[in-house]
Amino acid sequence: MAYKILVALTYFLAFVTVLPLWRHSAWWVRGLDFPRLQFMIMALLLLLAEVIFLDFSEYDAWIVTTIALAAFCFHGSWILPFTRIFPPEVKPSRHNDPKNKISILTANVLTTNKNYKGLLDLVAKYQPDVLVALETDFWWEEKLHVLETDYLYTMKCPLENKYGMHVYSRLELEDSAIQYLVEPDVPSMHALVKLRSGVRVRVHFLHPAPPSPTENPDSSERDAELLVIAKSVSDELSPIIVTGDLNDVAWSATTRLFRKISGLLDPRIGRGMFNTFHAEFWFARWPLDHLFHSEHFTLAHIKRLPYFGSDHFPMLVALSYDETYGTDQEGLIADEEDLAWAEQKMEEHAVEESDVHEPGKESA
């Protein structure tokens, strides 16, 4: 009986391991990109159980054990970069000149969550330069209005569909725009943020809809939005930051494709997963809230902040603008197949690089 259970579980693990290699965008395929850590743990437990309970004089035992070992190694290879044993992709800051520093707090508030005081307390404690609040409606806009005493620059798009977005900034915002790039009810925000030193940083705030049976049946809308932004920033020489709840895990093929096309860096590489969702389920958490940046920046600080009633933990990332020190930082490199795949995904929704507002371009 134990043998049959172990065999069944091992073949199930093999199935959910192989299926995401299929580039189909259906939610039930792409959703399997998320629990790679859980699958890795499952593979390890199966491997230990098989070593204990199986009879290795039988050929079948070796097959089953090999499958479990291969699954453990495969999922581990995706997770490894988000551990401290992997070399960091982004250098730690060598100084913290406040004039060249920018700290961004990203918080998916959960529209139905009413603990606005919890978020305001976090803002008061950590004093970010920029607050990006997602899933904000008119009620949340009213409650966050008190921030405008200190956060003089704002972008507001309250919506009742869980895709509202608000940006509050101590730093000056220039050439800002709100766009609906792929879906008519899912906004993105684009602007220049002027650091205290006068350096202007191109920023994009995103919250594409996830692939799920209750949202979009497949991931094509999310993928198209991420990749058109990636294509838009890929040839830029100015400092860039892209942040938000991307509704995709850091280790997925799509997020890796975004990093390859954009050329942006991930400060979590070599430092940790910083799982932000689901805040209430410790056994099912993934890194859905992201910040990527150009090589102009080094990392001053990264921290997952405490729970305040949302299904997401907030994330706080502080970067230092240091172009000279950061110039040799390098992320993932796109090849011809990556470029073609990205173009294919954008063509599915007829969205092009030229559709994206490029802050500072007209005035440059």
C-alpha positions in Angstrom: 0.0 0.0 0.0 2.8 2.4 0.9 4.5 1.6 -2.4 1.4 2.5 -4.4 0.9 5.8 -2.5 4.5 6.8 -3.1 4.4 5.9 -6.8 1.1 7.8 -7.3 2.4 10.9 -5.5 5.7 10.7 -7.4 4.0 10.5 -10.8 1.7 13.4 -9.8 4.7 15.4 -8.9 6.3 14.6 -12.3 3.1 15.8 -14.0 2.9 19.1 -12.2 6.7 19.6 -12.8 6.6 19.0 -16.5 3.3 20.7 -17.3 4.5 24.3 -16.8 7.2 23.7 -19.4 4.4 23.8 -21.9 4.1 27.5 -22.9 0.3 27.4 -22.9 -1.1 30.5 -21.1 -4.2 28.8 -19.5 -4.5 29.7 -15.8 -4.4 26.0 -14.8 -1.0 25.7 -16.5 0.6 29.0 -15.5 -0.7 28.6 -11.9 1.8 25.7 -11.5 4.7 28.2 -11.9 3.8 29.5 -8.4 4.3 26.6 -5.9 7.8 25.6 -6.9 9.1 25.8 -3.3 6.2 23.6 -2.2 6.9 21.2 -5.0 10.6 21.1 -4.0 9.6 20.3 -0.4 7.2 17.7 -1.6 9.9 16.1 -3.7 12.3 16.0 -0.8 9.8 14.4 1.5 8.9 11.8 -1.2 12.6 11.1 -1.7 13.2 10.5 2.0 10.1 8.3 2.2 11.2 6.3 -0.8 14.7 5.7 0.6 13.1 4.4 3.8 10.2 2.3 2.5 11.1 1.1 -1.0 12.9 -2.1 -1.8 15.9 -1.1 -4.0 16.4 -4.7 -5.2 13.4 -3.9 -7.4 14.1 -1.9 -10.6 10.9 0.2 -10.2 12.1 1.6 -6.9 15.1 3.2 -8.7 12.8 4.7 -11.3 10.5 6.3 -8.8 13.3 7.6 -6.6 15.1 9.0 -9.7 11.9 10.9 -10.7 11.6 12.4 -7.2 15.3 13.4 -7.1 15.0 15.0 -10.6 12.0 17.0 -9.5 13.8 18.2 -6.4 16.7 19.4 -8.4 14.6 21.0 -11.1 12.4 23.0 -8.7 15.5 23.8 -6.6 17.2 25.3 -9.6 14.4 27.9 -9.9 14.4 28.6 -6.2 18.2 28.7 -5.6 18.8 32.3 -7.0 16.4 33.6 -4.3 18.5 32.2 -1.4 21.5 33.7 0.3 23.8 31.0 -1.1 23.5 32.5 -4.6 25.6 35.5 -5.6 23.6 38.8 -5.3 22.7 40.4 -8.6 22.6 43.9 -7.2 25.5 45.3 -5.2 24.9 46.7 -1.7 25.2 50.4 -1.5 28.6 51.7 -0.6 27.1 54.9 0.8 23.7 56.2 1.7 23.7 59.8 0.4 20.1 60.9 1.1 20.2 63.1 -2.0 20.7 60.1 -4.2 18.4 57.7 -2.3 14.9 56.6 -3.1 12.7 54.4 -0.9 9.5 52.9 -2.2 6.8 51.1 -0.2 4.5 49.0 -2.3 1.3 47.8 -0.6 -1.6 45.9 -2.1 -4.2 47.0 0.5 -6.9 44.5 -0.4 -10.0 46.6 -1.3 -12.2 45.0 1.4 -9.6 45.5 4.1 -10.5 48.5 6.4 -7.4 48.7 8.5 -6.2 51.9 6.8 -4.6 53.0 10.1 -2.3 49.9 9.9 -0.9 51.2 6.6 -0.6 54.7 7.8 1.3 53.5 10.8 3.7 51.7 8.5 4.2 54.8 6.4 4.8 56.9 9.6 7.3 54.3 10.9 9.3 53.7 7.7 9.0 57.1 6.0 9.2 56.0 2.4 9.8 58.6 -0.3 7.1 56.9 -2.4 4.0 54.9 -1.4 2.4 52.8 -4.1 -1.0 51.6 -2.9 -2.8 49.0 -5.0 -6.4 47.8 -5.0 -7.5 51.2 -3.8 -11.0 52.5 -4.3 -12.7 55.8 -3.4 -12.9 54.8 0.3 -9.2 54.1 0.5 -8.5 57.4 -1.3 -10.4 59.3 1.3 -8.6 57.5 4.2 -5.1 58.1 2.6 -5.8 61.8 2.0 -4.1 62.6 5.2 -0.8 61.6 3.6 -0.9 64.6 1.3 0.4 66.9 4.0 3.8 65.3 3.6 3.4 63.6 0.2 2.8 66.6 -2.0 2.9 64.8 -5.3 0.2 62.2 -6.1 -1.3 60.1 -8.9 -4.8 58.8 -8.3 -6.9 56.2 -10.0 -9.6 55.0 -7.6 -11.5 52.0 -9.0 -14.1 49.6 -7.5 -12.8 46.6 -9.5 -9.7 45.8 -7.4 -7.3 47.5 -9.8 -7.4 51.0 -8.4 -3.9 52.6 -7.8 -2.6 55.5 -5.9 0.9 56.9 -5.7 2.0 59.4 -3.0 5.5 60.9 -3.3 7.6 63.2 -1.3 9.8 63.5 -4.4 8.6 65.6 -7.3 6.7 63.7 -10.0 7.0 65.0 -13.6 5.4 64.1 -16.9 3.1 61.6 -15.3 0.4 59.6 -17.1 -2.2 56.9 -16.3 -2.7 54.4 -19.1 -4.8 51.3 -19.9 -2.4 49.4 -22.0 -4.0 46.0 -22.4 -7.3 45.9 -20.6 -9.8 48.7 -20.4 -10.2 48.5 -16.7 -6.6 47.8 -15.5 -4.5 50.9 -15.2 -0.8 51.5 -15.0 1.1 54.6 -14.0 4.2 56.2 -15.5 6.2 59.2 -14.4 9.6 60.8 -13.7 10.6 60.9 -10.1 13.1 63.7 -9.3 15.6 62.7 -6.6 16.8 65.3 -4.2 20.1 65.5 -6.1 18.1 66.5 -9.2 18.5 63.1 -11.0 15.3 62.1 -12.8 14.3 58.4 -12.6 11.7 56.9 -15.0 9.2 54.9 -13.0 6.4 52.5 -14.0 3.8 51.3 -11.5 2.0 48.1 -12.6 -0.8 45.8 -11.4 -1.9 43.5 -14.2 -4.7 41.1 -13.7 -3.7 37.5 -12.8 -4.5 34.3 -14.7 -7.3 32.6 -12.6 -10.7 31.1 -13.0 -12.2 34.3 -11.5 -10.1 36.9 -13.4 -8.6 36.1 -16.8 -8.8 32.5 -18.0 -5.2 32.7 -19.2 -2.1 34.8 -18.6 -1.9 36.5 -21.9 -3.1 39.9 -20.7 -0.7 40.0 -17.8 2.2 38.8 -19.9 1.5 41.4 -22.7 1.5 44.2 -20.2 4.7 43.2 -18.5 6.5 42.6 -21.8 5.4 45.8 -23.5 6.9 47.7 -20.5 10.0 45.6 -20.7 10.4 46.4 -24.4 9.7 50.1 -23.7 12.6 50.4 -21.2 15.0 48.0 -22.9 16.8 50.7 -25.0 16.8 53.4 -22.3 20.0 54.8 -20.9 18.4 56.7 -18.1 17.7 55.3 -14.6 14.6 53.1 -14.4 12.4 51.5 -11.8 9.4 49.2 -12.4 7.4 48.1 -9.4 4.0 46.8 -8.3 2.0 43.7 -7.8 2.8 41.8 -11.0 0.6 38.8 -10.1 3.5 36.5 -11.1 6.2 34.9 -9.1 9.8 36.0 -9.3 11.0 32.7 -10.7 8.4 32.2 -13.5 9.3 32.0 -17.1 7.3 35.2 -17.8 9.1 37.2 -15.1 12.4 35.9 -16.3 11.5 36.9 -19.8 10.6 40.4 -18.5 14.0 40.6 -16.9 15.7 39.5 -20.1 13.9 41.9 -22.4 14.1 44.9 -20.1 17.6 44.3 -18.9 16.5 45.3 -15.4 17.9 43.9 -12.2 16.2 42.0 -9.3 17.6 43.0 -5.9 16.1 39.8 -4.3 18.6 37.6 -6.2 21.1 36.3 -3.6 19.1 37.8 -0.7 15.8 35.9 -0.3 12.3 35.3 -1.7 10.5 38.0 0.2 7.2 36.2 -0.2 4.3 38.7 0.0 1.2 36.7 -0.8 -0.8 35.1 0.8 -0.2 36.9 4.1 -2.6 34.7 6.0 -1.4 31.3 4.8 2.2 30.6 5.8 2.3 27.4 3.8 1.2 29.0 0.5 3.2 32.2 0.0 4.9 33.5 -3.1 6.8 36.7 -4.2 4.1 38.6 -6.2 5.2 42.1 -5.3 8.3 43.2 -7.2 10.7 46.0 -7.8 13.2 45.9 -10.7 15.7 48.6 -11.5 18.4 49.6 -14.0 22.1 49.2 -13.2 22.2 52.9 -12.1 21.2 51.8 -8.6 22.6 49.7 -5.8 20.6 48.3 -2.9 20.5 50.2 0.4 17.7 48.2 2.0 15.0 45.6 1.3 12.4 44.4 3.7 9.0 42.7 3.9 6.9 44.8 6.2 4.4 43.5 8.8 0.8 42.4 8.2 -1.8 45.1 8.3 -5.0 43.2 7.3 -4.4 42.7 3.6 -3.8 39.4 1.8 -0.4 40.9 0.8 2.5 42.0 3.0 3.9 45.4 2.0 7.4 45.6 0.6 10.0 48.4 1.2 12.9 48.8 -1.1 15.5 51.6 -0.8 17.9 52.2 -3.6 21.0 54.4 -4.0 21.7 56.1 -7.3 25.3 55.3 -8.0 25.9 55.0 -11.7 29.7 54.6 -11.5 29.6 51.8 -8.9 26.7 50.0 -10.5 27.8 50.1 -14.1 29.1 46.5 -14.2 26.0 45.0 -12.7 24.3 42.7 -15.2 21.1 40.6 -15.1 19.7 38.1 -17.6 20.4 38.4 -21.3 17.8 37.9 -24.0 18.5 35.8 -27.1 16.6 35.7 -30.4 14.1 33.1 -29.2 13.3 35.3 -26.1 12.7 38.4 -28.3 10.5 36.4 -30.7 8.5 35.0 -27.8 8.0 38.4 -26.3 6.8 39.8 -29.6 4.3 37.0 -30.0 2.9 37.7 -26.5 2.5 41.4 -27.3 0.9 40.7 -30.7 -1.8 38.6 -29.0 -3.3 41.8 -27.6 -2.1 44.2 -30.3 0.0 46.3 -27.9 3.2 47.9 -29.0 6.2 49.6 -27.4 5.1 52.9 -28.8 1.8 52.6 -26.8 3.7 53.1 -23.5 4.1 56.6 -22.1 7.8 57.2 -21.9 8.3 60.0 -19.2 10.8 62.6 -20.2 11.1 61.5 -23.8 9.3 64.5 -25.3 11.2 67.0 -23.1 14.5 65.3 -23.6 
